[in-house]
């Protein structure tokens, strides 16, 4: 399973990436998390200012991450690629090891909603879990439900930085919709639904796209059970 999640900042990609990776037992690759762990001062400065990190830097970091053993079973990737150039480079590197991206899930979110979400976002810098002060708060104020770490607002979740990131997304990442659509890998998701419904929709799409035989058998089994139940009801 090799899946990429694309969409504007605040669309919920990271939250769903964590859930999907856990559900399917594959690696979760978040570009923001990978960059935040880097000790390179230039990378840290770019992130604080909401600026894009140079393609060659982020691609090299991602390449190192993809070489770790936990990606052998597959991965859920979010926050990358940003633009056609990065997508082509990712395709090229994955092709060398016969691990092409299989499905791309597009979180199609209005920018005004994205701004509202980003302003109230809380993040755990230890495990990467994302919360929102209004729509998805932690059980205990400012404490991560998963690992107990103190939650923080991202340094680049300020109005100026948010506007820059959304503008950058519009210029670059939005073209990925056409790029992956041409490869017949794109599936569009409505990220304004409740998180549980989004997750179910994502799982339904992935199960159908990546394991259609299993889904077909499951559907037939369910159909047989329903038919048997209806027959028994008529006889009783």
N, C-alpha and C positions, 0 to 999 in steps of 0.2 A: 504494500500500500504506500503510494507516494502522492501526497495531496498538498496542494497549495491553496491558501486562503488569501484573497485580495479584497480590498475595500478601503475606504477612507479611515483616517484615525478616528477612534471612537465608535467604530461599527461593531465592536465585540469580537473581533477575530481572535485575539489572544485568549479570551475567556473560553471560547468554543474550541480553540486549538488544544488547550489543556484537557478539556473534557473528552474530546475525540481521541487524543493520544492515549489517555488512560483507558478509555473504552476498548480501543482496538489494540492496545499494548504495543504501541510504536513510539518512536522518539518525537518529542515536541521541540520544534526549532523556531524560536522567536527571534527575529533580527534585533529587536530592542534589547532583549535579555543578553544576547551574544555580545552586542556592542557595549552594554553597561558593564560587563565583566572585563572588558579590555582596560588595561592600565595606560594605554596610549593617551597622552594629554591632549593631542589634537582631536581625537575621537570624543573625549569627554567634553571638550570645549564646544564642538559642533552640536553635540546632543543638548547641552545646556542652552544653546542659542537657537535650537530648533532648526539647525542647518543640516542639509543632506551630507552624509559621509561619502567620500570619494568611492566610486564603484570598485576600483581595484582593491581597496582596503576591505570593504565589507565582503566582497566575493572571496578573498583569501581567508578571512575569518570563517566564513560559512563553509568553505572547502575543508578547512581543518576540522570543523564540527562534523561534517558529513563522513569523515574518515573514522570516527569513533564507532565502536562495536554496536552501540545501541541503535544505530540507524540501519543495521542489516535487515531487520524485519520490516523496515519502512519508516515513514515520517509524516508528520503533519507540520507544514511550514506556514508561518504567518509573518507579515511585515516585509516580505521579500518575495519576488523581485519588485523593484521600483523602476519601471520603465522597460522599454523594449530591449535596450542594450543588456541590462542585467538578465532579462528573461532568456535572451539568446545565449548568453554566457553560461547560465545555469543549465540550459538544455544541452549545450556542448559538453560541459563537464560531466553531466549525468550520463550522456550517451557513451562516453568512454568506458563507463563501468556497467553499461546496459541497465540503467536504473531511471529511465525517463519518467517525468511527471505524468501521472495517469488521469487525475481529475483536478480541475481548478474551480473552487467555489467562490463566487463573487457576492460579497456582502454589499448590496446596493442601498446605500443610506444617504438621505438628503444632508447637505452640508450644515444647515441650520441645526438639525438634530444632533449632528456630530459635535458641533461647538458646545451645545448644552451638556452633552455627556462628558466631554473632556474636562470641562470646568469643575466637575464634581468627582473626578476619578481618583481612586486611592489604589496604590499598588504595593504589593509585597516584594521587596527587592531580594528576598531569599528564595522563595519558591515561584515567584512570577504571577501569583493569583491576582486578579483585578477585581476591584469593588467600585461601587458608586455610592456616594453619601445619601442619595435619595432613592434610587431605583434598585440597588443591590448592596445594601450596607452589610458590614460584618456583624456577627452576633454580639461581639463586644466592641465598643468604640475604639477604632484605630488599631485593633488587634486582628491579625490574620487567623481565620478559622482553621486553616490547614496546618500551619506550623507554629503559630503563636508569636510570630515576629511583629514588630511595630510597623504599621502601614504608613505610607507617605504619599504626598502629592508629587508627581513627577516634576522635576525641575523645569521641563519644557511644556508643562500644561498651564501656560499663562496665555492671555489673549493674543499677544503679539506672536508668540511662537506657534500657537494653534492656527492662526491665519496663514502664517508662512507655510506650515505643513500641509494645510488643505490646498493652498495655491500650488504647492509643489506636486501634490497628488493629482490635481486636475491637469497639470501640464504633462506629467509623465505616466503615472500609473493608470490613468483612465484609458490610455491607448492599449493597455494589456487586455482589455475586454475584447477588442477586435483581434488581437494577436492570438489569444487562446481560443476564441470562437472559431477562427480559421482552422485551428487544429482539432476542432470538434471536442474539446476538453472542458469547455466552460459550462457551468451550471449556476444560475442566479438564485440567490437566497434573499428573503425579506427579513432584515435584521431588526425590524421594529416590533416583532412578535415577542411574547414572553420567552425568556431564555430556555425554558424546558421545551417549548414548541419548536424553537430554532434548532435545538440539539436533535430532536426527533426528526425534523425535516432533513438535517444534514446526514444523519445515520441512514435514513431511508434512501437518500440519493446515493450515498457511498455503497450501501449494500446492493442496490440495483445495478450500479455502474461497475463495481469491482467483483461482485460475487453473485451474478444474476442466476446461476444454477441453484444456489442455496435458497435465494429468494423465491424462485419458481417452485422448488420442492416444498418450501414452507407454505406457500400459498395453496398448493394442491392439497397438502396435508390438512390445512385449516379448512379448505373447501370440503374435503371428505368428511371431516368432523361435523361440519354444519349440515351436510347432506344426511349423515347418519342420524344426527339429532332430530332433523325434520322428519325423517322416515319413522323414527321411534315415536315421535309425537303423534303422527298420523295413526299409528297402530294402537296407541294407548287410548 
